[in-house]
Amino acid sequence: MNSIKTLLVTGGAGYVGAVTVPKLLKAGYKVKVLDLFLYGDDVFKDVAGNPNLIQIKGDLRDTALLDRELAGVDAVIHLACISNDPSYELNPSLGKSINYDAFMPLVSLSKKHKVQRFVYASSSSVYGIKADAEVTEYLPLEPLTDYSKFKALCEDVLLKEATDDFTCLIVRPSTVCGYSPRLRLDLTVNILTNHAINRGEILVFGGDQKRPNIHIEDMAQLYLQSLQWPHEKIHKKIYNVGFENHTVSQIAEMVREEIGGHVKIKRVLSDDNRSYHVSSQLIARELGFRASHTILEAVRDLKNAFESGKIPDSFEAPRYFNIKTMQLKNLT
């Protein structure tokens, strides 16, 4: 029987968490958010008065804190990490300490406190570069960077720790796009939209690389539904979670279509030739989950946010950029 009522969302004040947590609250869950709140303390200002929201400003690596806060928790949604390759490479030892070393105590303490369900946000980057027309969950993992290597290793740890009373689900998201109260402007669709609106020109590096994307609303909906699927449907399962696969040039054209024909697109050479087409058919077949929000919707949402003044100083403010914030905060 699914009796999940209280959640711990690690990294819940991040880009995806900031959209997911209000959904969880609306669905009636009691939500503890564990986060360093590096990008501001006002992420949850719209739901701050909700009695079911508990904001814990703390470090995932603090095992005493974890031990205390996991008491009474029914499910963990683990989003916390140093996100993406460039951020990780700023300080590899820091990245490893958060993305991998802290993972094992989190899982162990979750089991100690009889957490029923653990949902882990891995990454589609674990596949590396594939020549296959469709990148499915059945292909071997060939991570190319430490960031993706440790994402893959955490999957192994979780699968080994899974038991009949500790349901474990692993998801491998595509690149997320769209507006969030904790906005990132260092992701493909969001970058191109910012440039189109505020500079009237989009720089496309390369352009032929295919990038899988998923709207942030669909990603948040997936995490909500992950708490509701029955144990036998998701236990020890791994799913790609994505929607539209387009080249960077195609995405740029889509942005221009939404923002206006005056926007110029300028292509420049790039040595980043990563290109892959992620299949999300398995989760559709087995769980009936299909993303429904488009890249164009993400562009439209960002455009509305810009026009309503929600995204000031969009090129300079460090809070929109993981690397700038990490350099500023000098996290160790």
Phi and psi in degrees as GROMACS dihedral restraints (atoms count N, CA, C in turn):
[ dihedral_restraints ]
;  ai    aj    ak    al  type     phi  dphi    fc
    3     4     5     6     1   -85.0    20    10
    4     5     6     7     1   110.0    20    10
    6     7     8     9     1  -120.4    20    10
    7     8     9    10     1    37.4    20    10
    9    10    11    12     1   -76.5    20    10
   10    11    12    13     1   122.8    20    10
   12    13    14    15     1  -127.6    20    10
   13    14    15    16     1   -37.5    20    10
   15    16    17    18     1  -115.2    20    10
   16    17    18    19     1   131.8    20    10
   18    19    20    21     1  -121.1    20    10
   19    20    21    22     1   150.6    20    10
   21    22    23    24     1  -115.1    20    10
   22    23    24    25     1   121.7    20    10
   24    25    26    27     1  -110.8    20    10
   25    26    27    28     1   106.4    20    10
   27    28    29    30     1   -78.3    20    10
   28    29    30    31     1   139.6    20    10
   30    31    32    33     1    67.2    20    10
   31    32    33    34     1    24.0    20    10
   33    34    35    36     1   -69.4    20    10
   34    35    36    37     1   -12.9    20    10
   36    37    38    39     1   -96.8    20    10
   37    38    39    40     1    12.8    20    10
   39    40    41    42     1   -84.0    20    10
   40    41    42    43     1  -173.0    20    10
   42    43    44    45     1   -54.2    20    10
   43    44    45    46     1   -53.7    20    10
   45    46    47    48     1   -78.1    20    10
   46    47    48    49     1   -39.3    20    10
   48    49    50    51     1   -59.7    20    10
   49    50    51    52     1   -35.8    20    10
   51    52    53    54     1   -64.9    20    10
   52    53    54    55     1   -22.8    20    10
   54    55    56    57     1   -94.4    20    10
   55    56    57    58     1   -33.7    20    10
   57    58    59    60     1   -70.8    20    10
   58    59    60    61     1   -45.2    20    10
   60    61    62    63     1   -58.9    20    10
   61    62    63    64     1   -47.2    20    10
   63    64    65    66     1   -58.6    20    10
   64    65    66    67     1   -35.1    20    10
   66    67    68    69     1   -63.2    20    10
   67    68    69    70     1   -42.6    20    10
   69    70    71    72     1   -64.2    20    10
   70    71    72    73     1   -41.1    20    10
   72    73    74    75     1   -64.1    20    10
   73    74    75    76     1   -43.1    20    10
   75    76    77    78     1   -62.4    20    10
   76    77    78    79     1   -31.0    20    10
   78    79    80    81     1   -80.1    20    10
   79    80    81    82     1    -3.2    20    10
   81    82    83    84     1    99.7    20    10
   82    83    84    85     1     5.4    20    10
   84    85    86    87     1   -80.2    20    10
   85    86    87    88     1   150.8    20    10
   87    88    89    90     1   -88.8    20    10
   88    89    90    91     1   125.1    20    10
   90    91    92    93     1  -121.8    20    10
   91    92    93    94     1   122.3    20    10
   93    94    95    96     1   -98.9    20    10
   94    95    96    97     1   126.8    20    10
   96    97    98    99     1  -106.8    20    10
   97    98    99   100     1   120.3    20    10
   99   100   101   102     1  -106.3    20    10
  100   101   102   103     1   117.9    20    10
  102   103   104   105     1  -159.8    20    10
  103   104   105   106     1   154.5    20    10
  105   106   107   108     1   -79.4    20    10
  106   107   108   109     1   -13.4    20    10
  108   109   110   111     1    53.1    20    10
  109   110   111   112     1    44.2    20    10
  111   112   113   114     1   -64.7    20    10
  112   113   114   115     1   -26.1    20    10
  114   115   116   117     1  -101.0    20    10
  115   116   117   118     1    16.4    20    10
  117   118   119   120     1   122.4    20    10
  118   119   120   121     1   149.1    20    10
  120   121   122   123     1   -90.2    20    10
  121   122   123   124     1    -1.2    20    10
  123   124   125   126     1  -105.4    20    10
  124   125   126   127     1    18.7    20    10
  126   127   128   129     1   -57.3    20    10
  127   128   129   130     1   -37.9    20    10
  129   130   131   132     1  -105.3    20    10
  130   131   132   133     1    30.5    20    10
  132   133   134   135     1   -60.2    20    10
  133   134   135   136     1   -30.2    20    10
  135   136   137   138     1   -75.4    20    10
  136   137   138   139     1   -18.8    20    10
  138   139   140   141     1  -124.4    20    10
  139   140   141   142     1    11.7    20    10
  141   142   143   144     1   -60.1    20    10
  142   143   144   145     1   -27.1    20    10
  144   145   146   147     1   -83.5    20    10
  145   146   147   148     1    -1.6    20    10
  147   148   149   150     1   -70.9    20    10
  148   149   150   151     1   122.7    20    10
  150   151   152   153     1   -66.4    20    10
  151   152   153   154     1   -15.6    20    10
  153   154   155   156     1   -88.7    20    10
  154   155   156   157     1     1.2    20    10
  156   157   158   159     1  -102.8    20    10
  157   158   159   160     1   124.1    20    10
  159   160   161   162     1  -120.0    20    10
  160   161   162   163     1   117.7    20    10
  162   163   164   165     1   -99.9    20    10
  163   164   165   166     1   121.5    20    10
  165   166   167   168     1  -115.5    20    10
  166   167   168   169     1   109.9    20    10
  168   169   170   171     1   -85.4    20    10
  169   170   171   172     1   104.7    20    10
  171   172   173   174     1  -165.7    20    10
  172   173   174   175     1   172.9    20    10
  174   175   176   177     1  -101.2    20    10
  175   176   177   178     1   130.7    20    10
  177   178   179   180     1   -55.5    20    10
  178   179   180   181     1   -26.1    20    10
  180   181   182   183     1   -82.4    20    10
  181   182   183   184     1    -3.1    20    10
  183   184   185   186     1   -85.4    20    10
  184   185   186   187     1    94.9    20    10
  186   187   188   189     1   -67.6    20    10
  187   188   189   190     1   -31.5    20    10
  189   190   191   192     1   -64.7    20    10
  190   191   192   193     1   -40.3    20    10
  192   193   194   195     1   -63.9    20    10
  193   194   195   196     1   -45.7    20    10
  195   196   197   198     1   -59.2    20    10
  196   197   198   199     1   -46.2    20    10
  198   199   200   201     1   -57.7    20    10
  199   200   201   202     1   -40.3    20    10
  201   202   203   204     1   -71.9    20    10
  202   203   204   205     1   -45.2    20    10
  204   205   206   207     1   -80.3    20    10
  205   206   207   208     1   -18.8    20    10
  207   208   209   210     1   -78.9    20    10
  208   209   210   211     1   -13.3    20    10
  210   211   212   213     1   -60.4    20    10
  211   212   213   214     1   124.8    20    10
  213   214   215   216     1    82.4    20    10
  214   215   216   217     1     4.2    20    10
  216   217   218   219     1   -87.0    20    10
  217   218   219   220     1   133.7    20    10
  219   220   221   222     1   -93.7    20    10
  220   221   222   223     1   -28.7    20    10
  222   223   224   225     1  -149.0    20    10
  223   224   225   226     1   146.9    20    10
  225   226   227   228     1  -117.0    20    10
  226   227   228   229     1   129.8    20    10
  228   229   230   231     1  -110.4    20    10
  229   230   231   232     1   111.0    20    10
  231   232   233   234     1   -98.8    20    10
  232   233   234   235     1    99.8    20    10
  234   235   236   237     1  -105.7    20    10
  235   236   237   238     1   -18.0    20    10
  237   238   239   240     1   -64.6    20    10
  238   239   240   241     1   131.2    20    10
  240   241   242   243     1  -174.2    20    10
  241   242   243   244     1   164.9    20    10
  243   244   245   246     1   -80.3    20    10
  244   245   246   247     1   110.4    20    10
  246   247   248   249     1   -90.6    20    10
  247   248   249   250     1   129.9    20    10
  249   250   251   252     1    76.5    20    10
  250   251   252   253     1   162.2    20    10
  252   253   254   255     1   -60.6    20    10
  253   254   255   256     1   -49.9    20    10
  255   256   257   258     1   -60.7    20    10
  256   257   258   259     1   -40.6    20    10
  258   259   260   261     1   -64.8    20    10
  259   260   261   262     1   -42.0    20    10
  261   262   263   264     1   -62.7    20    10
  262   263   264   265     1   -42.8    20    10
  264   265   266   267     1   -71.8    20    10
  265   266   267   268     1   -14.3    20    10
  267   268   269   270     1   -59.3    20    10
  268   269   270   271     1   -38.4    20    10
  270   271   272   273     1  -152.3    20    10
  271   272   273   274     1    84.9    20    10
  273   274   275   276     1   -58.6    20    10
  274   275   276   277     1   -35.2    20    10
  276   277   278   279     1   -69.1    20    10
  277   278   279   280     1   -36.7    20    10
  279   280   281   282     1   -64.0    20    10
  280   281   282   283     1   -46.0    20    10
  282   283   284   285     1   -57.4    20    10
  283   284   285   286     1   -45.9    20    10
  285   286   287   288     1   -64.3    20    10
  286   287   288   289     1   -39.6    20    10
  288   289   290   291     1   -64.2    20    10
  289   290   291   292     1   -33.9    20    10
  291   292   293   294     1   -89.6    20    10
  292   293   294   295     1   -46.5    20    10
  294   295   296   297     1   -77.7    20    10
  295   296   297   298     1   -26.4    20    10
  297   298   299   300     1  -124.4    20    10
  298   299   300   301     1   -54.3    20    10
  300   301   302   303     1   -60.9    20    10
  301   302   303   304     1   -36.9    20    10
  303   304   305   306     1   -78.0    20    10
  304   305   306   307     1   -14.2    20    10
  306   307   308   309     1   -69.8    20    10
  307   308   309   310     1   -43.3    20    10
  309   310   311   312     1   -63.5    20    10
  310   311   312   313     1   -46.8    20    10
  312   313   314   315     1   -61.8    20    10
  313   314   315   316     1   -35.7    20    10
  315   316   317   318     1   -61.5    20    10
  316   317   318   319     1   -45.5    20    10
  318   319   320   321     1   -65.8    20    10
  319   320   321   322     1   -46.2    20    10
  321   322   323   324     1   -60.6    20    10
  322   323   324   325     1   -45.8    20    10
  324   325   326   327     1   -70.0    20    10
  325   326   327   328     1   -31.5    20    10
  327   328   329   330     1   -62.0    20    10
  328   329   330   331     1   -42.0    20    10
  330   331   332   333     1   -68.0    20    10
  331   332   333   334     1   -40.5    20    10
  333   334   335   336     1   -56.6    20    10
  334   335   336   337     1   -40.2    20    10
  336   337   338   339     1   -91.9    20    10
  337   338   339   340     1    13.2    20    10
  339   340   341   342     1    59.3    20    10
  340   341   342   343     1    38.7    20    10
  342   343   344   345     1   -60.7    20    10
  343   344   345   346     1   132.4    20    10
  345   346   347   348     1   -81.2    20    10
  346   347   348   349     1   -32.1    20    10
  348   349   350   351     1  -143.6    20    10
  349   350   351   352     1   138.0    20    10
  351   352   353   354     1  -130.9    20    10
  352   353   354   355     1   118.6    20    10
  354   355   356   357     1  -111.3    20    10
  355   356   357   358     1   121.7    20    10
  357   358   359   360     1  -111.7    20    10
  358   359   360   361     1   126.3    20    10
  360   361   362   363     1   -87.2    20    10
  361   362   363   364     1    99.7    20    10
  363   364   365   366     1   -87.4    20    10
  364   365   366   367     1  -140.0    20    10
  366   367   368   369     1  -158.9    20    10
  367   368   369   370     1   147.3    20    10
  369   370   371   372     1   -70.8    20    10
  370   371   372   373     1   -10.1    20    10
  372   373   374   375     1   -69.4    20    10
  373   374   375   376     1   -13.0    20    10
  375   376   377   378     1   -64.0    20    10
  376   377   378   379     1   -18.7    20    10
  378   379   380   381     1   -76.8    20    10
  379   380   381   382     1   -20.0    20    10
  381   382   383   384     1    72.8    20    10
  382   383   384   385     1  -151.7    20    10
  384   385   386   387     1   -95.0    20    10
  385   386   387   388     1   124.7    20    10
  387   388   389   390     1  -119.0    20    10
  388   389   390   391     1   139.0    20    10
  390   391   392   393     1   -87.2    20    10
  391   392   393   394     1   -10.6    20    10
  393   394   395   396     1   -62.6    20    10
  394   395   396   397     1   144.5    20    10
  396   397   398   399     1   -63.8    20    10
  397   398   399   400     1   -32.7    20    10
  399   400   401   402     1  -130.5    20    10
  400   401   402   403     1   125.5    20    10
  402   403   404   405     1   -91.0    20    10
  403   404   405   406     1   107.9    20    10
  405   406   407   408     1  -108.0    20    10
  406   407   408   409     1   169.5    20    10
  408   409   410   411     1   -66.0    20    10
  409   410   411   412     1   -12.7    20    10
  411   412   413   414     1   -87.7    20    10
  412   413   414   415     1    -8.7    20    10
  414   415   416   417     1   -78.5    20    10
  415   416   417   418     1   150.6    20    10
  417   418   419   420     1   -67.5    20    10
  418   419   420   421     1   149.9    20    10
  420   421   422   423     1   -84.1    20    10
  421   422   423   424     1   133.1    20    10
  423   424   425   426     1  -136.2    20    10
  424   425   426   427     1    63.7    20    10
  426   427   428   429     1   -60.7    20    10
  427   428   429   430     1   136.4    20    10
  429   430   431   432     1   -99.7    20    10
  430   431   432   433     1   -15.1    20    10
  432   433   434   435     1  -130.5    20    10
  433   434   435   436     1   165.1    20    10
  435   436   437   438     1   -62.4    20    10
  436   437   438   439     1   -38.0    20    10
  438   439   440   441     1   -54.9    20    10
  439   440   441   442     1   -52.7    20    10
  441   442   443   444     1   -73.5    20    10
  442   443   444   445     1   -31.2    20    10
  444   445   446   447     1   -61.4    20    10
  445   446   447   448     1   -45.6    20    10
  447   448   449   450     1   -73.4    20    10
  448   449   450   451     1   -27.6    20    10
  450   451   452   453     1   -60.5    20    10
  451   452   453   454     1   -44.6    20    10
  453   454   455   456     1   -66.9    20    10
  454   455   456   457     1   -40.8    20    10
  456   457   458   459     1   -64.2    20    10
  457   458   459   460     1   -36.6    20    10
  459   460   461   462     1   -64.8    20    10
  460   461   462   463     1   -35.1    20    10
  462   463   464   465     1   -58.2    20    10
  463   464   465   466     1   -45.3    20    10
  465   466   467   468     1   -60.9    20    10
  466   467   468   469     1   -44.5    20    10
  468   469   470   471     1   -58.4    20    10
  469   470   471   472     1   -47.1    20    10
  471   472   473   474     1   -65.3    20    10
  472   473   474   475     1   -42.9    20    10
  474   475   476   477     1   -63.6    20    10
  475   476   477   478     1   -35.4    20    10
  477   478   479   480     1   -69.2    20    10
  478   479   480   481     1   -31.1    20    10
  480   481   482   483     1   -88.2    20    10
  481   482   483   484     1   -10.8    20    10
  483   484   485   486     1   -64.7    20    10
  484   485   486   487     1   136.6    20    10
  486   487   488   489     1  -136.4    20    10
  487   488   489   490     1   172.6    20    10
  489   490   491   492     1   -62.0    20    10
  490   491   492   493     1   -23.7    20    10
  492   493   494   495     1  -108.8    20    10
  493   494   495   496     1    15.7    20    10
  495   496   497   498     1  -137.2    20    10
  496   497   498   499     1    85.1    20    10
  498   499   500   501     1   -70.7    20    10
  499   500   501   502     1   128.0    20    10
  501   502   503   504     1  -124.2    20    10
  502   503   504   505     1   128.1    20    10
  504   505   506   507     1  -126.7    20    10
  505   506   507   508     1   133.4    20    10
  507   508   509   510     1  -115.3    20    10
  508   509   510   511     1   128.4    20    10
  510   511   512   513     1  -119.1    20    10
  511   512   513   514     1   144.5    20    10
  513   514   515   516     1  -116.8    20    10
  514   515   516   517     1    89.5    20    10
  516   517   518   519     1   -70.9    20    10
  517   518   519   520     1   150.0    20    10
  519   520   521   522     1   -77.4    20    10
  520   521   522   523     1  -178.2    20    10
  522   523   524   525     1   -67.6    20    10
  523   524   525   526     1   129.5    20    10
  525   526   527   528     1   -87.9    20    10
  526   527   528   529     1   147.1    20    10
  528   529   530   531     1  -139.7    20    10
  529   530   531   532     1   159.3    20    10
  531   532   533   534     1   115.4    20    10
  532   533   534   535     1   177.4    20    10
  534   535   536   537     1   -83.2    20    10
  535   536   537   538     1   142.0    20    10
  537   538   539   540     1  -143.9    20    10
  538   539   540   541     1   149.4    20    10
  540   541   542   543     1   -58.1    20    10
  541   542   543   544     1   -26.5    20    10
  543   544   545   546     1  -110.3    20    10
  544   545   546   547     1    79.9    20    10
  546   547   548   549     1   -77.0    20    10
  547   548   549   550     1   140.5    20    10
  549   550   551   552     1  -109.6    20    10
  550   551   552   553     1   128.3    20    10
  552   553   554   555     1  -112.4    20    10
  553   554   555   556     1    28.7    20    10
  555   556   557   558     1  -120.3    20    10
  556   557   558   559     1    27.8    20    10
  558   559   560   561     1  -120.2    20    10
  559   560   561   562     1   147.2    20    10
  561   562   563   564     1   -44.8    20    10
  562   563   564   565     1   -61.9    20    10
  564   565   566   567     1   -62.6    20    10
  565   566   567   568     1   -42.0    20    10
  567   568   569   570     1   -67.5    20    10
  568   569   570   571     1   -38.9    20    10
  570   571   572   573     1   -60.3    20    10
  571   572   573   574     1   -52.0    20    10
  573   574   575   576     1   -61.8    20    10
  574   575   576   577     1   -37.6    20    10
  576   577   578   579     1   -68.2    20    10
  577   578   579   580     1   -43.3    20    10
  579   580   581   582     1   -57.8    20    10
  580   581   582   583     1   -46.5    20    10
  582   583   584   585     1   -66.3    20    10
  583   584   585   586     1   -41.5    20    10
  585   586   587   588     1   -62.7    20    10
  586   587   588   589     1   -44.4    20    10
  588   589   590   591     1   -74.4    20    10
  589   590   591   592     1   -43.4    20    10
  591   592   593   594     1  -100.7    20    10
  592   593   594   595     1   -12.1    20    10
  594   595   596   597     1  -127.1    20    10
  595   596   597   598     1   -12.3    20    10
  597   598   599   600     1    71.4    20    10
  598   599   600   601     1    10.7    20    10
  600   601   602   603     1  -145.8    20    10
  601   602   603   604     1   136.9    20    10
  603   604   605   606     1  -110.3    20    10
  604   605   606   607     1   124.7    20    10
  606   607   608   609     1   -91.8    20    10
  607   608   609   610     1   122.7    20    10
  609   610   611   612     1  -110.4    20    10
  610   611   612   613     1   115.3    20    10
  612   613   614   615     1   -87.5    20    10
  613   614   615   616     1   110.5    20    10
  615   616   617   618     1    79.0    20    10
  616   617   618   619     1  -105.7    20    10
  618   619   620   621     1   125.4    20    10
  619   620   621   622     1   -27.4    20    10
  621   622   623   624     1   -86.9    20    10
  622   623   624   625     1    -7.5    20    10
  624   625   626   627     1   -68.9    20    10
  625   626   627   628     1   134.0    20    10
  627   628   629   630     1   -88.6    20    10
  628   629   630   631     1   133.0    20    10
  630   631   632   633     1  -125.8    20    10
  631   632   633   634     1   123.5    20    10
  633   634   635   636     1   -80.5    20    10
  634   635   636   637     1   137.0    20    10
  636   637   638   639     1  -130.7    20    10
  637   638   639   640     1   156.8    20    10
  639   640   641   642     1  -143.7    20    10
  640   641   642   643     1   137.2    20    10
  642   643   644   645     1   -68.2    20    10
  643   644   645   646     1   142.8    20    10
  645   646   647   648     1   -61.6    20    10
  646   647   648   649     1   -30.3    20    10
  648   649   650   651     1   -66.0    20    10
  649   650   651   652     1   -38.9    20    10
  651   652   653   654     1   -67.8    20    10
  652   653   654   655     1   -38.2    20    10
  654   655   656   657     1   -64.1    20    10
  655   656   657   658     1   -43.6    20    10
  657   658   659   660     1   -64.5    20    10
  658   659   660   661     1   -38.9    20    10
  660   661   662   663     1   -64.1    20    10
  661   662   663   664     1   -37.3    20    10
  663   664   665   666     1   -59.5    20    10
  664   665   666   667     1   -44.7    20    10
  666   667   668   669     1   -66.3    20    10
  667   668   669   670     1   -36.9    20    10
  669   670   671   672     1   -62.0    20    10
  670   671   672   673     1   -47.4    20    10
  672   673   674   675     1   -68.8    20    10
  673   674   675   676     1   -25.4    20    10
  675   676   677   678     1   -62.9    20    10
  676   677   678   679     1   -20.3    20    10
  678   679   680   681     1   -84.9    20    10
  679   680   681   682     1   -13.9    20    10
  681   682   683   684     1  -108.3    20    10
  682   683   684   685     1   -20.9    20    10
  684   685   686   687     1   -67.1    20    10
  685   686   687   688     1   143.8    20    10
  687   688   689   690     1   -67.6    20    10
  688   689   690   691     1   151.2    20    10
  690   691   692   693     1   -46.5    20    10
  691   692   693   694     1   -50.4    20    10
  693   694   695   696     1   -66.5    20    10
  694   695   696   697     1   -19.4    20    10
  696   697   698   699     1   -80.6    20    10
  697   698   699   700     1   -30.1    20    10
  699   700   701   702     1  -120.8    20    10
  700   701   702   703     1    -8.8    20    10
  702   703   704   705     1   -62.1    20    10
  703   704   705   706     1   124.8    20    10
  705   706   707   708     1    62.4    20    10
  706   707   708   709     1    25.2    20    10
  708   709   710   711     1   -96.7    20    10
  709   710   711   712     1   152.8    20    10
  711   712   713   714     1  -127.9    20    10
  712   713   714   715     1   128.3    20    10
  714   715   716   717     1  -133.4    20    10
  715   716   717   718     1   136.6    20    10
  717   718   719   720     1   -71.4    20    10
  718   719   720   721     1   143.4    20    10
  720   721   722   723     1  -132.1    20    10
  721   722   723   724     1   104.9    20    10
  723   724   725   726     1  -153.3    20    10
  724   725   726   727     1  -172.7    20    10
  726   727   728   729     1  -145.9    20    10
  727   728   729   730     1   -80.1    20    10
  729   730   731   732     1   -98.3    20    10
  730   731   732   733     1   130.9    20    10
  732   733   734   735     1  -108.6    20    10
  733   734   735   736     1   112.0    20    10
  735   736   737   738     1  -135.4    20    10
  736   737   738   739     1   157.6    20    10
  738   739   740   741     1   -73.5    20    10
  739   740   741   742     1   161.1    20    10
  741   742   743   744     1   -60.5    20    10
  742   743   744   745     1   -38.6    20    10
  744   745   746   747     1   -63.0    20    10
  745   746   747   748     1   -40.4    20    10
  747   748   749   750     1   -64.2    20    10
  748   749   750   751     1   -39.9    20    10
  750   751   752   753     1   -63.2    20    10
  751   752   753   754     1   -41.4    20    10
  753   754   755   756     1   -60.1    20    10
  754   755   756   757     1   -41.6    20    10
  756   757   758   759     1   -64.6    20    10
  757   758   759   760     1   -37.9    20    10
  759   760   761   762     1   -65.2    20    10
  760   761   762   763     1   -40.1    20    10
  762   763   764   765     1   -63.0    20    10
  763   764   765   766     1   -46.3    20    10
  765   766   767   768     1   -61.2    20    10
  766   767   768   769     1   -39.5    20    10
  768   769   770   771     1   -58.4    20    10
  769   770   771   772     1   -38.5    20    10
  771   772   773   774     1   -82.2    20    10
  772   773   774   775     1   -37.3    20    10
  774   775   776   777     1   -85.3    20    10
  775   776   777   778     1   -38.5    20    10
  777   778   779   780     1   145.2    20    10
  778   779   780   781     1   148.1    20    10
  780   781   782   783     1   -66.7    20    10
  781   782   783   784     1   -12.7    20    10
  783   784   785   786     1   -71.7    20    10
  784   785   786   787     1   -17.1    20    10
  786   787   788   789     1   -70.3    20    10
  787   788   789   790     1   129.1    20    10
  789   790   791   792     1   -91.9    20    10
  790   791   792   793     1   145.6    20    10
  792   793   794   795     1  -116.3    20    10
  793   794   795   796     1   122.5    20    10
  795   796   797   798     1  -119.9    20    10
  796   797   798   799     1   122.7    20    10
  798   799   800   801     1   -95.0    20    10
  799   800   801   802     1   136.8    20    10
  801   802   803   804     1  -129.9    20    10
  802   803   804   805     1   157.3    20    10
  804   805   806   807     1   -66.4    20    10
  805   806   807   808     1   148.5    20    10
  807   808   809   810     1  -142.6    20    10
  808   809   810   811     1   145.8    20    10
  810   811   812   813     1   -98.4    20    10
  811   812   813   814     1     6.6    20    10
  813   814   815   816     1   -92.8    20    10
  814   815   816   817     1    97.2    20    10
  816   817   818   819     1  -104.2    20    10
  817   818   819   820     1    14.9    20    10
  819   820   821   822     1   -58.7    20    10
  820   821   822   823     1   128.5    20    10
  822   823   824   825     1  -151.4    20    10
  823   824   825   826     1   127.4    20    10
  825   826   827   828     1  -158.2    20    10
  826   827   828   829     1   152.8    20    10
  828   829   830   831     1  -115.8    20    10
  829   830   831   832     1   104.7    20    10
  831   832   833   834     1   -86.2    20    10
  832   833   834   835     1   130.9    20    10
  834   835   836   837     1   -93.5    20    10
  835   836   837   838     1   131.8    20    10
  837   838   839   840     1  -114.7    20    10
  838   839   840   841     1    28.0    20    10
  840   841   842   843     1   -73.4    20    10
  841   842   843   844     1   -29.8    20    10
  843   844   845   846     1   -64.6    20    10
  844   845   846   847     1   -46.5    20    10
  846   847   848   849     1   -67.9    20    10
  847   848   849   850     1   -30.2    20    10
  849   850   851   852     1   -67.4    20    10
  850   851   852   853     1   -44.6    20    10
  852   853   854   855     1   -67.6    20    10
  853   854   855   856     1   -46.5    20    10
  855   856   857   858     1   -85.6    20    10
  856   857   858   859     1   -31.8    20    10
  858   859   860   861     1  -120.1    20    10
  859   860   861   862     1    -8.0    20    10
  861   862   863   864     1    75.2    20    10
  862   863   864   865     1    15.1    20    10
  864   865   866   867     1   -88.8    20    10
  865   866   867   868     1   122.0    20    10
  867   868   869   870     1  -133.9    20    10
  868   869   870   871     1   125.3    20    10
  870   871   872   873     1   -63.5    20    10
  871   872   873   874     1   149.1    20    10
  873   874   875   876     1  -132.1    20    10
  874   875   876   877     1   -12.0    20    10
  876   877   878   879     1   -94.0    20    10
  877   878   879   880     1   135.8    20    10
  879   880   881   882     1   -96.5    20    10
  880   881   882   883     1   167.7    20    10
  882   883   884   885     1   -60.6    20    10
  883   884   885   886     1   -40.4    20    10
  885   886   887   888     1   -60.2    20    10
  886   887   888   889     1   -37.6    20    10
  888   889   890   891     1   -64.1    20    10
  889   890   891   892     1   -40.6    20    10
  891   892   893   894     1   -61.5    20    10
  892   893   894   895     1   -43.2    20    10
  894   895   896   897     1   -62.7    20    10
  895   896   897   898     1   -42.7    20    10
  897   898   899   900     1   -63.1    20    10
  898   899   900   901     1   -43.1    20    10
  900   901   902   903     1   -63.0    20    10
  901   902   903   904     1   -42.1    20    10
  903   904   905   906     1   -65.2    20    10
  904   905   906   907     1   -41.7    20    10
  906   907   908   909     1   -59.3    20    10
  907   908   909   910     1   -44.5    20    10
  909   910   911   912     1   -63.8    20    10
  910   911   912   913     1   -39.0    20    10
  912   913   914   915     1   -66.8    20    10
  913   914   915   916     1   -40.7    20    10
  915   916   917   918     1   -61.9    20    10
  916   917   918   919     1   -46.5    20    10
  918   919   920   921     1   -67.0    20    10
  919   920   921   922     1   -27.2    20    10
  921   922   923   924     1   -93.1    20    10
  922   923   924   925     1     7.8    20    10
  924   925   926   927     1    79.3    20    10
  925   926   927   928     1    17.7    20    10
  927   928   929   930     1   -81.1    20    10
  928   929   930   931     1   -12.0    20    10
  930   931   932   933     1  -127.8    20    10
  931   932   933   934     1    69.1    20    10
  933   934   935   936     1   -73.6    20    10
  934   935   936   937     1   153.7    20    10
  936   937   938   939     1    54.4    20    10
  937   938   939   940     1    50.9    20    10
  939   940   941   942     1   -74.9    20    10
  940   941   942   943     1    -9.7    20    10
  942   943   944   945     1  -103.1    20    10
  943   944   945   946     1   -22.5    20    10
  945   946   947   948     1  -108.4    20    10
  946   947   948   949     1   -30.8    20    10
  948   949   950   951     1   -64.8    20    10
  949   950   951   952     1   121.5    20    10
  951   952   953   954     1   -59.8    20    10
  952   953   954   955     1   -26.1    20    10
  954   955   956   957     1   -64.0    20    10
  955   956   957   958     1   -18.0    20    10
  957   958   959   960     1   -87.5    20    10
  958   959   960   961     1    -6.3    20    10
  960   961   962   963     1  -130.6    20    10
  961   962   963   964     1   120.3    20    10
  963   964   965   966     1   -57.5    20    10
  964   965   966   967     1   -46.6    20    10
  966   967   968   969     1   -64.5    20    10
  967   968   969   970     1   -46.1    20    10
  969   970   971   972     1   -59.8    20    10
  970   971   972   973     1   -41.5    20    10
  972   973   974   975     1   -67.9    20    10
  973   974   975   976     1   -42.2    20    10
  975   976   977   978     1   -63.5    20    10
  976   977   978   979     1   -39.7    20    10
  978   979   980   981     1   -65.7    20    10
  979   980   981   982     1   -38.1    20    10
  981   982   983   984     1   -69.5    20    10
  982   983   984   985     1   -43.9    20    10
  984   985   986   987     1   -79.6    20    10
  985   986   987   988     1   -22.0    20    10
  987   988   989   990     1    51.5    20    10
  988   989   990   991     1    51.9    20    10
  990   991   992   993     1   -65.2    20    10
  991   992   993   994     1   138.4    20    10
